[in-house]
Amino acid sequence: METHSSSFTNIKSYLKALSDTPNRLVRRAGSVSTSFEETSRVRARSGRDMKRSLRWYDLIGLGVGGMVGAGVFVTSGGASRRYAGPAVVLSYAIAGLCALLSAFCYTEFAVDMPVAGGAFSYIRITFGEFLAFLTGANLIIDYVLSNAAAARSFTGYLCTALDVSTESKLRITVNGLPKGFNEIDVVAVLVVLALTLIICYSTRESSTLNMVLTALHLVFIVFVIVIGFTRGDTKNFTEAGDKNNHTSGFFPFGASGVFNGAAVVYLSYIGYDAVSTMAEEVRNPVKDIPVGVSGSVILVTVLYCLMAASMSMLLPYDMIDPDAPFSGAFMGSDGWRWVSNVIGVGASFGILTSLLVAMLGQARYMCVIGRSSVVPAWFARVHPKTSTPVNASVFLGVCTAAIALFTDLQILLNLVSIGTLFVFYMVANAVIYKRYVSVGVTNPWPTLSFLFCFSLTSILFTLLWQLAPPGKPKAFMLGACTAIAIAVLQLFHYMVPQARKPEFWGVPLMPWIPSISIFLNIFLLGSLDRPSYVRFGFFSALAVLVYVLYSVHASFDAEEDGTLSEKNIELVKESVEVQDQVQTLKV
């Protein structure tokens, strides 16, 4: 009897909350009616809302599927052969730590503001439209390029599974085109277009397909790890294959090589960002997003480290094939060639899951950017039947397919990591700014000064690490930079109070964790080569040109002379709470 009474009381409280919600919104409308209209108009550009159908296990599945796919199969061989050697295991651990700290920052935003758009939405409400557009444009470019790289890698592993030559069977060489752009990959194009159709059809069905592919892929992952640890040799951790190679040992390229390798393999972790962009489609953001995002990063980091160790045991680092490190280890092995074929099948499944999740994420970024009209609002349209951003999905799918058709894998990989690190750096800055600055209430300059000084000190440390000759002076200067950074951080922590505390979930140990994330992202940025910065500068300049010539005049902010303020966020959160209550009543 008591149970029924309690249930009846709960239902009454839900009904009261639901009936009172419009009254609360009306009471607030006198002061924030303009903000509500702005928020409604931004969302209205999509035609209808996306369907909230994902749970925490969907997010973990999407996160694992998005990361454990192209990443380890595409980047691990090159990172070991060219940068870190057997210490690529540590490279993955460092990159995983950096990704986890960034994931905490993403999670606080996603729980507090459960809308699509990820980093673009988060930076727009903190640092404004221009920096948000610059960040979003770089991230979309990263998605398109990394997806094109994954699609071409799929062709390579499919050939391994079928035991055929890539060049002679599935790629067409055109002699008239420059090297690096002269191998036409029709299979990659067909894969991208097929996945584009799937993600246009339904997010729920896309998640189900991802779960199936990811489960199959994890079976192959475990198989690779077991084979590596049972058939491999621990001496490959310390010995090179070429006896005349003097750069042997666990750290053949030194500590700098480990961090250079971490910067390269960081591409492998981009998948969790795609999960955060789907916050608008999560049933219970407060509970599901922290578990889904952080849990997938931790699980993937463990798998990556085990796979990297397995790869390093199978072959000496200087004999690893950069394009197919795992399957290549068995190509010339008598009696074990079948393992190469099995690994090719598993890698193909993994690359498909990675592509599926990344293409889901890139479409939602473009959709939200379209809502603000910094790109044409046509990209923001959500199809009334499928509840998916069809226009954005098709456009980016075609772009990805066009690039995958002719661009070499290594060229694509060099373009990706720098933009991803820049975006994660910006999100870490944004979460500190959001905690310590309340617009119109607190002075933003102490926080901005801290962010500037801490970033400057991190840049100085990175430059000294990369450029200064080894010796006691270098060690002293690095120690001095570290002491200054810690002092600046402590001074800020004690002198500037937090303007707000997160209502549901927040980054722990504020401001230490996001500050460490800022440092690690800058440090890994310093490990990239000069051509990467040239390409990053080119794409950023192109984004600025588009913003100046089109976006600044057509954007939502230009129309209404406003931005997504804190009041807008509160209204979005209240809307989500109402939907949660309705969902509970349905259950």
Secondary structure by P-SEA (a helix, b strand, c coil): caaaaaaaaaaaaaaaaaaaaaaaaaaaccccaaaaaaaaaaaacccccccccccaaaaaaaaaaacccccccccaaaaaacccccaaaaaaaaaaaaaaaaaaaaaaaaaacccccaaaaaaaaccccaaaaaaaaaaaaaaaaaaaaaaaaaaaaaaaaaccccccccccccccccccccbbbaaaaaaaaaaaaaaaccaaaaaaaaaaaaaaaaaaaaaaaaaaaaccccccccccccccccccccccccaaaaaaaaaaaccccaaaaaaaaaccccccccccaaaaaaaaaaaaaaaaaaaaaaaaaaccccccccccccccccccccccaaaaaaaaaaaaaaaaaaaaaaaaaaaaaaaaaaaaccccccccccccccccaaaaaaaaaaaaaaaaccccaaaaaaacaaaaaaaaaaaaaaaaaaaccccccccaaaaaaaaaaaaaaaaaaaaaaccccccaaaaaaaaaaaaaaaaaaaaaaaccccccccccccccaaaaaaaaaaaaaaaaaaaccaaaaaaaaaaaaaaaaaaaaccccccccccccccccaaaaaaaaaaaaaaaaaaaaac
